[in-house]
Amino acid sequence: MSTSEETKDEKSFFRDRITTINEEGKRVYIHPKRPKGKFTNYRWVVSSFLLLLLFAGPWIQFKGEPFMLFNILERRFIIFGQVFWPQDFHLVVLSLITLIVFIILFTVIFGRLFCGWVCPQTVFMEFVFRQIEYLIEGDFSKQKKLARAPWNFEKIWKKTLKQIVFFAIAFLISNTFLAYIIGIDQLLVMITDGPLAHLGSFIALILFSGVFYFIFAFFREQVCIIACPYGRLQGVLLDSKSIVVAYDYMRGEPKGKHNPLENRSASGKGDCIDCLSCVTVCPTGIDIRNGTQLECINCTACIDACDAIMDRVGLKRGLIRYDSEKGISEGSRKLFNTRSLAYSAVLTVLLIVVGSLFTFRSDVEATIIRMPGTLFQEYGPNHYSNLYKMQLVNKTREDLPINLALEHPQGEIQYLTEKIFLKSESVGEANFMVILPKEFVLSSNTPVEFGIYSNERLITKYKLNFVGPNTLDK
C-alpha cells in the first residue's frame, strides 16, 4: 500500500471531532432510521411503563395524599406514600451516596445501559418526540429529503406542525413535573383560576416548557454527548471487562460486500458486509464498528439492525451484541463473571441498607434541648430543676396524643405549656420543667433519659443532660 493510500485509510477511521460536528465546525443534525427488532420491542415495553408511571404518578393518591410529592418549597417529600421531612435529611444524604456508588459500579459493569433504556432524555427523545417526527415527516430518508428541500408549502406545514406538537408535549411534561412539586389538586386549582390569577407560576411554567422544547426540538442528542456528566464520566469508568454494546471485530473483519454466490470463508472475508445499517439507525450518528465511543448510549438499535441483516444474508446473529472487549478478543460470551457478580452483590447490600433505614425510621422525630440562657434552679429544699424545650414532628397520617415520661433517674415533669397533641403530618412544641431530687444530681451534667409515648405506646427515647452543681467537688 502506498503512503497516500495509507493516509487515506487512516483518515477514514480516525475521528478528531464528535459525530454531530462537521469539518467546518457546524452542527450536523442526525436523522436515524427507525429501529425494529427484539431489543427495540423490549425498550418499548420499558419506556411505555416509565411514561405511564410518570404521567399517572400525580393522580395516584394514598390515604388522601399524593403517592409521590417533591415539594421543595415547603421541604416536604412523599415517596411511595411515605412522608419525609427535613429531619430525615440524613436519609437523603445516604441515598445520594448510595446512588453515586450505584452509578459508578453499575457503569463499570454494564456501561451506559441506563442511558439507553431508562434515562428520561432517551425515553422522551426516542419514544415520544422521535415518534412524532416519524409520523409527520416520515422515516429517515424522507426526513433528510425534507431537510434539503426548499421552503415550499409541504416543508412549511410539516415543520410548523411538528414544532407546535413538540411545544404542546413540552408544556404537558412541565405541568406534570409541576404536579409532582405542588400536588395535582393545587395544579387543577391553578388551571381553573386561569393564568392571570397565578401569573408568576404561569411564566415560570412557560419558561420551563421552553427549555424542554429547546432540548428535544433542537439540542436533542447533544445532551447525551456534551451536557450529561454521566456520559462524560463513563470514559474513566469503563475497562476491558465492562459489558457494552460492542462489534465483534474478530468475527466481522475484514469487511466485504455480500455476494450470495460467494463463499465468504473461502474468500477470507469476515461476516460484516459493510451495509452501514448499524450506522443509519444510530441516534448519535456513530459507527459502532470503530469501537466504544463517548457518543454511544447503549441503546441497542445497532444490534437489532445488524441481526436483521445477518438473518437476511444467512449468517449467525450477534456480530454486534452485549459483550466486553475482553470477551470479544478471547472469544468468550459470558454476560456475568466473578467481578460483575461481586459488584452486583455490593450494590444489592447498599440498596438493602438504605431500604432498611427508610423502612425502620421513627414515626415521630423528637428534638429536646435545654432552654437557652437558663441554668439550674433550686426547687424547694430538696430538689433542682431545669427548663427544656421539645419539638416533635409527626411523620404519620394519624393524630397522636403525646405523653412525655422521665425514664431515668426518678423525677418529675411539669409542663409549662399545654401537653402536645400532634395532628397528622404536623409539628408541635412544648416547654417543660424537669425536677430531680438533689441526691441524684451528683455532677454538673447528670444524664437523663426521656420516653415519648402515644396511647401508652413507646415511640422513641431521648437522652440529654441535667445541669446542676458539681457536688463531687464540695
C-alpha positions in Angstrom: 0.0 0.0 0.0 1.3 3.4 -0.9 1.8 6.3 1.5 -1.1 8.2 0.0 -3.4 5.1 0.4 -2.3 4.7 4.0 -3.1 8.3 4.8 -6.5 8.0 3.1 -7.2 4.8 5.1 -6.2 6.4 8.4 -8.5 9.4 7.7 -11.4 7.1 7.1 -11.2 5.7 10.6 -9.7 8.4 12.7 -12.1 11.0 14.3 -10.9 14.2 15.9 -14.4 15.6 16.5 -17.8 14.3 17.6 -20.2 12.9 15.0 -22.6 15.9 15.2 -19.9 18.4 14.1 -18.6 18.6 10.5 -15.2 19.7 9.3 -16.3 23.4 9.3 -17.4 23.1 12.9 -21.1 23.3 12.1 -23.9 21.2 13.6 -24.8 18.0 11.8 -28.4 17.0 12.5 -29.0 13.3 12.9 -31.9 11.6 11.1 -31.7 8.0 12.3 -33.7 5.2 10.7 -36.5 3.8 12.8 -35.1 0.7 14.5 -37.0 -2.6 14.6 -36.2 -5.8 16.4 -36.2 -7.7 19.7 -34.3 -5.2 21.8 -36.4 -2.3 20.4 -39.5 -4.1 21.4 -38.1 -4.6 25.0 -37.3 -0.9 25.1 -40.8 0.0 24.0 -42.2 -2.0 27.0 -39.8 -0.4 29.4 -40.4 3.1 28.1 -44.1 2.7 28.0 -44.1 1.6 31.6 -41.9 4.6 32.6 -44.0 7.1 30.7 -47.2 5.7 32.2 -45.7 5.8 35.6 -44.6 9.4 35.1 -47.9 10.8 33.8 -50.1 8.8 36.2 -48.0 9.4 39.2 -49.5 12.8 40.3 -53.0 11.3 40.1 -52.3 8.3 42.4 -53.5 9.0 45.9 -52.6 7.2 49.1 -54.7 7.9 52.2 -55.9 11.1 50.7 -52.5 12.4 49.7 -50.2 12.1 46.7 -48.3 8.9 46.3 -45.3 10.9 45.1 -44.6 14.5 46.0 -41.4 16.6 45.9 -42.4 19.9 47.5 -39.0 21.6 47.6 -40.5 24.9 48.6 -42.0 23.5 51.8 -39.3 20.9 52.2 -41.9 18.1 52.3 -41.5 14.9 50.3 -43.7 11.9 49.9 -42.1 8.9 48.3 -44.2 5.8 47.7 -46.7 7.0 50.2 -44.1 7.7 53.0 -43.8 11.3 54.2 -40.3 12.7 54.7 -39.4 15.9 56.5 -36.2 18.0 56.8 -35.4 15.9 59.9 -34.9 12.9 57.5 -32.1 14.8 55.7 -29.6 12.1 56.8 -31.6 9.5 54.9 -31.4 11.8 51.8 -27.7 12.1 52.1 -27.2 8.3 52.5 -29.5 7.8 49.5 -27.4 10.2 47.4 -24.2 8.5 48.4 -25.7 5.1 47.6 -26.9 6.4 44.2 -23.4 7.7 43.3 -21.8 4.4 44.3 -24.6 2.5 42.4 -23.9 4.6 39.3 -20.2 4.1 39.4 -20.4 0.3 40.0 -23.2 -0.1 37.5 -21.3 1.7 34.8 -18.1 -0.3 35.5 -20.1 -3.5 34.9 -22.7 -2.6 32.3 -21.5 0.6 30.7 -24.2 3.1 29.7 -27.1 0.7 29.9 -29.0 3.2 32.0 -28.7 5.8 29.2 -30.2 3.6 26.5 -33.0 2.1 28.5 -34.3 4.3 31.3 -32.8 7.8 31.1 -35.6 10.4 30.8 -33.7 12.1 27.9 -33.6 8.9 25.9 -37.2 7.8 26.7 -38.6 11.2 25.8 -36.4 11.7 22.7 -36.7 8.2 21.2 -40.2 7.1 22.2 -42.1 10.4 22.2 -40.6 13.2 20.1 -38.8 11.0 17.6 -42.0 9.0 17.0 -43.9 12.2 16.3 -41.2 13.2 13.9 -41.6 9.8 12.1 -45.3 10.3 12.0 -45.2 13.8 10.5 -42.1 13.8 8.3 -41.6 10.1 7.6 -38.7 7.8 8.1 -35.0 8.9 7.9 -34.8 9.1 4.1 -37.9 11.3 3.9 -36.6 13.5 6.8 -33.3 14.0 5.0 -35.0 14.8 1.8 -37.3 17.3 3.5 -34.4 19.0 5.3 -32.6 19.5 1.9 -35.8 20.7 0.2 -36.6 24.4 -0.3 -39.1 26.1 1.9 -42.2 25.1 -0.1 -45.8 24.5 1.3 -45.1 20.9 2.2 -42.0 21.7 4.2 -43.6 24.7 6.0 -46.7 22.9 7.2 -44.8 19.8 8.3 -42.1 21.7 10.1 -44.7 24.1 11.7 -47.0 21.2 12.8 -44.1 19.3 14.3 -42.9 22.3 16.3 -46.4 23.0 17.6 -46.8 19.4 18.7 -43.3 19.4 20.3 -44.1 22.5 22.4 -47.5 21.2 23.4 -45.9 18.0 24.7 -43.2 20.0 26.4 -45.9 22.1 28.1 -47.7 18.8 29.2 -44.4 17.5 30.6 -43.8 20.7 32.5 -47.3 20.6 34.0 -46.7 17.0 35.1 -43.4 18.0 36.8 -45.2 20.9 38.5 -47.8 18.4 39.8 -45.1 16.5 41.5 -44.0 19.7 43.3 -47.2 21.2 44.4 -49.7 18.3 44.0 -52.3 17.6 41.4 -55.1 19.3 43.4 -53.2 22.6 43.6 -52.3 22.3 39.9 -56.0 21.8 39.0 -56.9 24.9 41.1 -54.3 27.0 39.2 -55.7 25.7 35.9 -59.3 26.5 36.9 -58.3 30.0 38.2 -56.6 30.8 34.9 -53.0 32.0 34.2 -53.7 35.6 35.2 -54.5 34.6 38.8 -51.1 32.9 39.1 -49.1 34.9 36.6 -45.7 34.2 38.2 -46.2 30.5 38.3 -47.5 30.6 34.7 -44.5 32.5 33.4 -42.2 30.0 35.2 -44.1 27.2 33.6 -43.8 28.7 30.1 -40.0 29.2 30.6 -39.6 25.6 31.8 -41.6 24.4 28.8 -39.4 26.4 26.6 -36.3 24.7 28.0 -37.9 21.3 27.4 -38.9 22.3 23.9 -35.4 23.5 23.1 -33.8 20.3 24.3 -36.0 17.9 22.3 -36.6 20.1 19.2 -33.0 21.4 18.7 -30.4 20.2 21.3 -31.5 16.6 21.1 -28.7 14.1 21.3 -26.2 16.8 22.2 -27.4 16.4 25.8 -26.0 12.9 25.9 -22.8 13.8 24.0 -21.9 17.2 25.6 -24.0 18.2 28.6 -24.6 15.0 30.5 -21.9 14.5 33.2 -22.7 10.8 33.5 -21.9 10.3 29.8 -18.6 12.1 30.2 -17.8 10.0 33.3 -18.1 6.7 31.5 -14.7 7.2 29.8 -12.9 6.8 33.1 -15.2 4.1 34.5 -15.1 1.5 31.6 -12.5 -1.1 31.2 -11.9 -4.2 29.1 -14.3 -6.2 31.2 -17.2 -3.8 31.1 -20.3 -5.1 29.2 -21.2 -2.7 26.5 -22.8 -2.8 23.0 -19.8 -3.9 21.0 -18.9 -5.0 17.5 -17.2 -8.4 17.2 -14.2 -7.4 15.1 -12.7 -10.9 15.4 -15.6 -12.3 13.5 -16.5 -9.3 11.3 -13.2 -8.3 9.9 -12.2 -7.9 7.1 -15.4 -6.3 5.8 -16.7 -7.1 2.4 -19.8 -6.6 0.4 -22.3 -9.5 0.3 -22.3 -11.8 -2.7 -24.8 -14.7 -2.4 -22.7 -16.7 -4.9 -19.5 -16.3 -2.9 -18.2 -18.4 -0.1 -17.2 -15.8 2.5 -14.9 -18.2 4.5 -13.0 -19.2 1.3 -12.7 -15.6 0.2 -11.2 -14.5 3.5 -13.9 -12.0 4.3 -15.4 -11.5 7.7 -19.2 -11.5 8.5 -19.6 -7.7 8.3 -21.0 -7.0 4.8 -20.4 -3.2 5.2 -24.1 -2.4 4.8 -23.9 0.5 7.2 -27.3 -0.5 8.7 -25.8 -0.1 12.2 -24.8 3.5 11.3 -28.2 4.5 9.8 -30.1 3.6 13.0 -27.7 5.1 15.5 -29.4 8.1 17.3 -26.0 9.7 17.9 -24.6 9.0 14.4 -21.6 6.8 15.3 -20.2 3.8 13.6 -20.1 1.1 16.4 -17.6 -0.9 14.3 -14.9 1.7 15.4 -15.2 0.5 19.0 -16.7 2.0 22.1 -17.2 5.8 21.7 -18.3 8.5 24.1 -21.4 9.1 21.9 -22.7 5.5 22.4 -25.6 5.3 24.8 -26.0 1.5 24.5 -29.5 1.8 23.0 -29.2 -1.5 21.1 -30.6 -0.1 17.9 -27.4 -1.2 16.0 -27.9 -4.8 17.5 -31.4 -5.1 16.0 -30.3 -3.6 12.7 -27.3 -6.0 12.4 -29.3 -9.1 13.5 -31.9 -8.3 10.8 -29.1 -8.2 8.1 -27.5 -11.3 9.4 -30.8 -13.2 9.1 -31.3 -11.8 5.6 -27.9 -13.0 4.4 -27.9 -16.3 6.3 -25.2 -15.5 8.8 -25.2 -16.0 12.6 -26.6 -13.3 14.8 -24.5 -11.5 17.4 -22.0 -9.7 15.2 -23.0 -6.7 17.3 -24.0 -7.6 20.8 -23.7 -7.0 24.5 -20.2 -8.1 25.4 -16.9 -6.9 26.8 -13.7 -6.1 24.9 -12.1 -9.0 26.7 -15.0 -11.3 25.8 -14.6 -10.4 22.1 -10.9 -10.7 22.0 -10.9 -14.0 23.9 -14.0 -15.4 22.2 -15.9 -15.7 25.5 -19.5 -14.6 25.7 -20.1 -14.6 29.4 -22.5 -11.9 30.4 -21.7 -12.3 34.1 -18.3 -13.1 35.6 -16.9 -13.2 39.1 -16.2 -9.4 39.0 -19.6 -8.4 37.8 -21.3 -10.7 40.3 -19.2 -9.3 43.2 -20.1 -5.7 42.2 -23.8 -6.7 41.9 -23.7 -8.1 45.4 -22.2 -4.8 46.7 -25.0 -2.9 45.0 -27.6 -5.2 46.5 -26.2 -4.8 50.0 -26.2 -0.9 49.6 -29.8 -0.9 48.4 -30.9 -3.2 51.3 -29.2 -1.0 53.9 -30.8 2.2 52.6 -34.1 0.5 52.2 -34.0 -0.8 55.8 -33.2 2.7 57.1 -36.2 4.1 55.2 -38.4 1.3 56.5 -37.5 1.4 60.1 -37.3 5.2 60.5 -39.3 6.5 63.6 -42.8 7.8 63.1 -42.1 10.8 65.4 -38.9 12.8 65.2 -38.1 14.4 68.6 -35.7 17.2 69.5 -35.3 18.2 73.1 -32.9 21.0 74.2 -32.3 22.8 77.5 -33.9 26.2 77.4 -31.2 28.6 76.1 -29.8 31.1 78.6 -31.0 29.2 81.7 -29.2 27.4 84.5 -30.4 25.0 87.2 -32.6 26.3 89.9 -33.4 25.1 93.4 -36.9 23.7 93.6 -37.6 23.7 97.3 -35.1 22.5 99.8 -34.6 19.0 98.3 -34.8 19.4 94.5 -33.2 21.0 91.5 -35.0 22.0 88.3 -34.1 22.5 84.6 -36.1 24.1 81.8 -36.4 22.3 78.5 -37.9 22.9 75.1 -39.3 20.0 73.0 -40.2 19.9 69.3 -41.9 16.9 67.7 -42.6 16.1 64.1 -45.4 13.7 63.3 -44.5 11.9 60.1 -47.6 9.7 60.1 -51.1 10.4 58.8 -52.6 9.8 62.3 -53.3 12.2 65.1 -51.1 11.4 68.1 -51.7 12.4 71.7 -48.2 12.7 73.2 -47.1 11.9 76.7 -43.6 12.6 78.0 -42.1 10.4 80.8 -38.8 10.6 82.7 -37.3 7.1 82.4 -34.2 7.7 84.4 -33.5 8.8 87.1 -36.6 9.2 89.1 -38.0 12.6 89.0 -41.0 14.8 87.9 -42.0 16.6 84.8 -44.1 19.7 84.9 -45.5 21.2 81.6 -45.2 25.0 81.3 -47.5 24.9 78.3 -50.3 22.6 77.3 -49.5 19.0 76.5 -48.8 18.2 72.9 -51.5 16.7 70.7 -49.8 16.1 67.3 -52.1 16.3 64.3 -51.2 14.2 61.3 -48.1 15.4 59.4 -47.6 18.4 61.7 -45.0 19.9 64.1 -45.7 20.6 67.8 -43.7 22.3 70.5 -43.9 22.3 74.3 -41.9 23.7 77.2 -41.5 21.7 80.4 -39.5 21.6 83.6 -37.7 18.5 85.0 -37.4 18.3 88.8 -34.8 15.9 90.3 -34.0 15.1 93.9 -30.7 16.6 94.9 -29.4 13.1 95.8 -29.5 12.2 92.1 -27.6 15.3 90.9 -24.0 14.3 91.6 -22.3 16.3 88.9 -22.7 19.4 86.7 -24.1 17.2 83.9 -26.3 14.4 85.1 -27.6 12.0 82.3 -31.4 11.9 82.0 -33.5 9.8 79.6 -37.0 10.7 78.4 -39.6 8.3 76.9 -42.1 9.7 74.4 -45.3 7.8 74.4 -48.6 7.9 72.4 -51.6 5.9 73.8 -49.2 4.1 76.1 -47.0 3.0 73.2 -43.4 3.9 73.3 -42.5 5.9 70.2 -38.9 6.8 70.9 -36.4 7.6 73.6 -34.2 10.7 74.0 -31.1 11.2 76.1 -29.9 14.5 77.5 -28.0 16.1 80.4 -29.5 17.7 83.5 -27.4 20.7 84.6 -26.7 21.1 88.3 -24.0 21.9 90.8 -21.0 19.7 90.9 -21.5 18.2 94.4 -18.5 15.9 94.0 -16.2 19.0 94.2 -17.5 20.0 97.5 
